[in-house]
Amino acid sequence: MQERTAADTEALLVYNLLRTHSMLNPFIDRGLRELNLTGAQLNALLVLRDAGAQGMPLSEIGRHLVVTKANVTGLIDRLEREGLVQRDSHSDRRVTLAKLTEQGAALLEAALPHHRQLLSELLSCLTGEEKEQLIALLTKLRRGLRQKREEGLI
């Protein structure tokens, strides 16, 4: 058997990351559709829950979700129309806060057990230790990529 080069290993790693994402996504999306949520909506609700009663500026939500300002505005618009989020003013008129409503908190509490069960089933082939190792490695990769982006290398 021919030994893999570093370039082959790197290409295989990226390919596997992308392929794994494309396999996970439909299952996660289907599970969220059953809850009338998208992945972005669930993540926004989780970020706002963690922000507490004071809410969070839309720009900060964008940083947490890694999406553009326009995407955050549209996402919050949809959540607000559904009564899950409300906008509030800030002492700085240039800043708009978003806060989780009681209805949003209730939906999140109802949705999380179902979502957690789905994720547990999808990841059941990994041990707890393997999951922790994978989290650490992906976090390290993400930090390295973020640093390269900040340095203008990517």
VENPE-V145189 format. One record per pair of residues at least 6 apart in sequence whose C-alpha atoms are under 8 Angstrom apart, sorted by the first residue. I is the first residue (numbers start at 1). J is the second residue. D is the distance in whole Angstrom. If there is no record, write none. Layout:
BEGIN
i->[I/I]
j->[J/J]
d->[D/D]
END
This chain:
BEGIN
i->[24/28/28/28/29/29/31/31/31/32/32/32/35/40/40/41/41/42/43/44/44/45/45/45/45/46/47/47/48/48/48/48/48/48/49/49/52/53/53/54/55/55/55/55/56/56/56/57/57/57/57/58/58/58/58/58/58/58/59/59/61/62/62/62/76/76/79/80/80/83/83/83/84/84/84/84/84/84/84/85/85/85/85/85/86/86/86/86/87/87/87/87/88/88/88/88/89/89/89/90/90/145/148]
j->[122/39/118/119/38/39/114/115/118/38/39/115/111/65/75/75/79/108/65/61/65/100/104/105/108/108/61/64/55/56/61/98/99/100/100/105/99/99/100/99/97/98/99/100/97/98/99/95/96/97/98/69/72/73/95/96/97/98/69/72/72/68/69/72/85/98/85/86/87/101/103/104/100/101/102/103/104/105/107/98/99/100/101/104/98/99/100/101/96/97/98/99/96/97/98/99/95/96/97/96/97/154/154]
d->[8/8/7/8/7/7/8/7/7/6/7/7/6/8/8/7/7/8/7/7/7/7/7/8/7/8/7/7/6/7/8/7/6/6/6/7/8/7/8/7/6/5/4/7/5/5/7/6/6/4/6/8/7/7/8/6/6/6/7/8/7/6/6/6/7/8/6/6/8/7/7/7/6/5/7/5/4/7/8/7/6/5/5/6/6/5/6/6/7/6/5/6/6/5/6/7/7/5/6/6/7/8/6]
END
